[in-house]
Amino acid sequence: MTTALPVPTLVQGPTGLMLEGVALSEIAARHGTPTYVYSRAALTAAFEAYQTALAGRKSLVCYAVKANSSLGILSVFARLGAGFDIVSGGELARVLAAGGEAHKVVFSGVGKSREEMRYALEAGIGCFNVESAAELDRLNEVAGSLGKPAPIAFRVNPDVDPKTHPYISTGLRSNKFGVAFTEALALYRKAATLPHIEISGIDCHIGSQLLDPAPMAEAAAKILGLVDQLASEGIRLDHIDLGGGLGIRYRDEEPPSASTYLAPLLECFAGREETLCFEPGRSLVGNAGLLLTRIEYLKPGVEKNFAIIDAAMNDLARPALYDAYHEIVAVAPKAVEARSYEVVGPICESGDFLGHDRELAVEEGDLLAILSAGAYGMTMSSNYNTRTRAAEVLVDGAVMHVIRERETLEHLLKGETPLP
Ligand SMILES: *Cc1c(COP(=O)(O)O)cnc(C)c1O
């Protein structure tokens, strides 16, 4: 490998790879495989990169819970003072269980139910990111029935030209999110007339795995224009939320650092009073985690060699789903000839692969680490093929904490009954 590993706290130790002060082989011996393993130091460093870049500004970094919603991960960010961006009542329950503060929670998503609105209002969340006129009406009604005003921002689609910024085109293609830029003014005017709605801010989120700061700066400029227009009509906002989306390195991408990414935005917002909010997910957790797995079988073939591992697409869906690339490394390479392998799981689907054409010097029974798996890994896992979900371990220096026990078949069959 010519470049450094993308997981910053992964180091070479005497018995193979270590995350911080813990040998991956020790984690496998104690807790089995497949297991997601996270580094507290890497989570903290990623969060602090945002905090440092935003120093001296009124700001709030709201971790996007959907990237990794395990209580152990949420508690690390809660202790660092993070806010949280949630997309369901279930995620709010997780944030509260992990010690997060309700008033630092923003609630995104196009399909909030009445029940979720009530729960969030009663908990006292900071802001609803409203995504349609119908949602605004419903929220006004629910807030009225509770006698508790609902703080809102509209999620506005700033319509940044995706052609000039191909990295984000997937983020803009779908139009189910947000309200059109051209409709935002009318919606704010309407919200201002509703008795149980309190206008608090404005929100946008233009896409994911962004590697270029330019489209964000363009979006921010458009949003600011709208904010000033609203102010001229007497509608003043307390906060401006620019969403998440900063990318990470999986292979050879060169994403900007948080400070490089934020610099043009901070320039754009210089001298303004509003609190500046962000909703990063992937960039806080993606490279703080890996999936530790063991090789069950090596299966040499005429055209391809297969390394069949005990993790599969149900554990980490991104390769099967998006053809995403994750670096795969041997935890302790053997003194055997390196060969090219298709790294595949046991699931009965041809799409069940974790990596194509990977050079590995390994034998049956060896451990592999699938890197950059901290974001959209565990949260997208499933029980397909009646596979129990992986355990999760959070490493903190020389200490390992099991933050999620391996699922058992008992867990998995709970609530099901055959016909009598
Ligand atoms: C998914 C999502 C995020 C986080 O996106 P990342 O690319 O993981 O940073 C932030 N805000 C909203 C509304 C989202 O849907």
The ligand as a Gaussian input file, in Angstrom:
#p B3LYP/6-31G(d) Opt

LIG

0 1
 C      -27.820000      12.369000       5.890000
 C      -28.005000      13.762000       6.324000
 C      -26.949000      14.461000       6.918000
 C      -25.559000      13.884000       7.067000
 O      -24.942000      13.693000       5.844000
 P      -23.391000      13.246000       5.758000
 O      -23.140000      13.157000       4.303000
 O      -23.282000      11.928000       6.453000
 O      -22.595000      14.297000       6.438000
 C      -27.197000      15.740000       7.359000
 N      -28.422000      16.316000       7.235000
 C      -29.455000      15.673000       6.664000
 C      -30.756000      16.344000       6.553000
 C      -29.286000      14.379000       6.179000
 O      -30.307000      13.752000       5.598000

